[in-house]
């Protein structure tokens, strides 16, 4: 069973991808910032017969990034895929560069 980490896996495209990958037989590692949202996705995947583990981290914090890497590596010595979907929007974007 391939193991795939989906960052930003609790909403939008990341959520859809997590469910799709689980349905295709992947063990999905669901990342998000909010514990309740991560738990909800993990439980929803499990309820459909899929395999998922949850990881909570704020990727704007390098400390959290390091902890996420350490925790994923402890539980899963190798990954078959990474869907790097996490992003943020601070509300100040004007569209100008």
Secondary structure, 3 states (H helix, E strand, C coil): CCEEEEECCCCHHHHHHHHHHHHCCCEEEEEECCHHHHHHHHHHHHHCCCEEEEEECCCCCHHHHHHHHHHHHHHCCCCCEEEECCCCCCCCCCCCC
